[in-house]
Amino acid sequence: GIQVEQSPPDLILQEGANSTLRCNFSDSVNNLQWFHQNPWGQLINLFYIPSGTKQNGRLSATTVATERYSLLYISSSQTTDSGVYFCASSGAGSYQLTFGKGTKLSVIP
Amino acid sequence: SAVISQKPSRDICQRGTSLTIQCQVDSQVTMMFWYRQQPGQSLTLIATANQGSEATYESGFVIDKFPISRPNLTFSTLTVSNMSPEDSSIYLCSASTGALDGAFFGQGTRLTVV
């Protein structure tokens, strides 16, 4: 099946800083999503982005499908951005998601 | 998009017992899935819940341990049977319409087995 790798595994930021999270995937995908898991365990949809670029407020994401990677940008980080960010994808013809191991982000005041 | 309600949100159970988790979607969806997240780990797919037929299980998961029902296009249950402390995890329900908005998740069930 498809392999998903995320980097970095851990990231500590000062409030107000910017960051870039990376997701590499091993094969062609028909689905690529970014999620934020809050401290209570809830998984929040950030982006559905199998290709192209999207922006939502301080967050944006870009997927370059031909080069098999996706980037999540967080600008002007806030303490509420803390948590684990997951990238997940599914291969062609499939809707079952394979998750990366996540990036644990800690934003300190 | 779809709104997914999952219950219970958390439970503490005795070893050897079973717990059934319910997942309700606010609209008809093509696909429903169950995932497990062990402490400090990522999410792993348990099975695809098929409407009107037996679920499709991933390697390492079996029907006797994780029986799944899906009687219609908006509802599914996952039972964790004969629980042991190793079953302590967050269990998440997911749904997808197959449309261009991806998969959505319930708020999860945090299970602790003592």
Interface residues (C-beta under 8 A of the other chain):
Chain A: N31 Q33 F35 W40 G41 Q42 L43 N45 Y48 F86 A88 Y95 Q96 L97 T98 F99 G100 K101 G102
Chain B: S1 T30 M31 F33 Q37 Q41 S42 L43 T44 L45 T48 I90 L92 S94 S96 G98 L100 D101 G102 A103 F104 F105 Q107 G108 R110
